[in-house]
Amino acid sequence: MTSHRGAQGQGPLGAKRPPEYPPRPRVDAPENPPRRPHLPSATIWPVVLASGVTFAVAGLITSPLLVVFGAVVTAVSLGGWVSELTRGRR
């Protein structure tokens, strides 16, 4: 009768076992951790922009007046968002 175990250093069916690696040495955190990238602050303008686009698209189905209203809201929100983003770079 044969055993299902392979030779020494081998797993079942003769597959080689992975080598045992020594534990990694502990690396302490650097004294000056890397700085996080600058991210713009939260703003309401993307929500206003989405609302303007929604009104404009809904106006294509219902009323030309709603298209105009959505286009105005979209233009104002784009202007507000861009001016807020560029305010910090001046």
C-alpha positions in Angstrom: 0.0 0.0 0.0 1.4 3.5 -0.9 1.2 6.6 1.2 -0.5 9.8 -0.1 2.3 11.7 1.5 5.3 12.6 -0.6 8.9 12.5 0.4 10.4 14.8 3.0 10.0 18.5 2.0 7.1 17.7 -0.3 3.3 18.0 0.2 0.7 15.6 -0.9 0.9 14.4 -4.4 4.6 15.3 -4.6 4.1 19.1 -4.8 7.0 21.1 -3.3 6.3 23.1 -0.2 7.2 26.8 -0.2 10.4 27.7 1.6 10.2 29.1 5.1 11.3 32.7 5.1 12.7 34.4 8.2 10.5 37.1 9.7 11.0 40.6 8.3 12.8 43.1 10.5 10.7 45.9 11.9 11.0 49.2 10.1 10.3 52.2 12.2 8.3 55.1 10.7 10.4 57.9 9.2 10.8 61.0 11.3 9.3 63.2 8.7 6.4 61.4 7.1 5.5 62.3 3.5 3.1 65.2 3.2 -0.4 64.5 1.9 -1.3 66.1 -1.5 -3.4 69.3 -1.4 -7.0 68.6 -2.0 -9.6 71.3 -2.7 -12.2 71.9 0.1 -15.7 70.5 -0.2 -18.1 72.7 -2.2 -21.8 72.7 -3.2 -21.0 73.7 -6.9 -21.0 70.1 -8.3 -24.5 69.5 -6.9 -25.7 72.8 -8.4 -24.1 71.9 -11.7 -25.9 68.5 -11.7 -29.2 70.2 -10.9 -28.7 72.6 -13.8 -27.9 69.8 -16.3 -30.9 67.9 -15.0 -33.3 70.8 -15.5 -31.9 71.4 -19.0 -32.4 67.7 -20.0 -35.9 67.7 -18.5 -36.6 70.8 -20.4 -35.8 69.1 -23.7 -38.8 66.8 -22.9 -41.2 69.3 -21.4 -40.6 73.0 -22.0 -38.0 75.3 -23.7 -38.2 77.6 -20.7 -36.9 74.9 -18.5 -34.0 74.4 -20.9 -33.1 78.1 -20.6 -33.4 77.9 -16.8 -31.1 74.8 -16.7 -28.6 76.4 -19.0 -28.4 79.5 -16.7 -28.0 77.4 -13.6 -25.3 75.3 -15.3 -23.4 78.4 -16.4 -23.6 80.0 -13.0 -22.5 76.8 -11.2 -19.5 76.3 -13.6 -18.4 79.9 -13.0 -18.8 79.6 -9.3 -16.9 76.3 -9.1 -14.0 77.4 -11.3 -13.7 80.7 -9.4 -13.6 78.8 -6.1 -11.0 76.4 -7.4 -8.7 79.2 -8.8 -9.1 81.5 -5.8 -6.4 79.6 -3.9 -3.9 79.8 -6.7 -3.9 83.6 -7.0 
